[in-house]
Amino acid sequence: MQVRGLLLLLALILLAAAAEAGKNKKEKAKKDSSECEDWRWGPCVPNSKDCGLGYREGTCKDESKKLKCKIPCNWKKKFGADCKYKFESWGGCSAQTGVKTRSGILKKALYDAQCEEIVYVTKPCSSKIKSKTKAKKGKGKD
């Protein structure tokens, strides 16, 4: 019986210690958080070159913060990495210009970025004509 009582007491002590540890984590998070609700965030600035890991600065009244961010290295669009668009399919190839076009409608502006509602992108037309059927190699009679 005494062993059972000691085990119960030990379990209660461990439970109390775990609850206290969780409470300390919450208090630390409250100290780091800000009362300010009107944060203004700048663009993501890469640490080197024009893409990769970087940071963005935010200000609110007299406070400032830096957040880690990342610009994908294949993201060379003029409308920026903080503006997310839903794009249509590519249009047909223009014989006069040699390019095809598609438009995108703004889906989301991250960090209060100033984004255009509709954007247009172009790319050169493919000079190759793609075949819809592929030849099967290694099958059949030679």
Residue pairs with C-beta under 8 A, 6 or more apart in sequence:
34 60
34 63
34 65
36 60
36 61
36 63
37 60
38 60
38 61
39 58
39 59
39 60
39 65
40 58
40 59
40 60
40 112
41 56
41 57
41 58
41 67
41 111
41 112
42 56
42 57
42 58
42 111
43 56
43 80
43 82
43 113
44 54
44 55
44 56
44 69
44 70
44 71
44 81
44 82
45 54
45 55
45 56
45 57
46 52
46 53
46 54
46 71
47 53
47 54
47 55
50 71
51 71
51 72
51 73
51 75
52 70
52 71
52 73
53 68
53 69
53 70
54 68
54 69
54 70
54 71
55 66
55 67
55 68
55 69
56 66
56 67
56 69
56 111
57 64
57 65
57 66
58 64
58 65
58 66
58 67
58 111
59 65
71 81
72 81
75 81
77 121
79 85
79 115
79 116
79 119
80 113
80 115
82 109
82 110
82 111
82 113
82 115
83 106
83 108
83 109
83 110
83 113
83 115
83 116
83 119
84 106
84 107
84 108
84 109
84 110
85 104
85 105
85 106
85 107
85 119
86 104
86 105
86 107
87 102
87 103
87 104
87 121
88 102
88 103
88 104
89 102
90 100
90 101
90 102
90 123
91 100
91 101
91 102
92 100
93 99
93 100
93 125
93 126
94 100
94 101
94 125
98 124
98 125
99 122
99 123
99 124
99 125
100 122
100 123
100 125
101 120
101 121
101 122
102 120
102 121
103 118
103 119
103 120
103 121
104 118
104 119
104 120
104 121
105 117
105 118
106 115
106 116
106 117
106 118
106 119
109 115
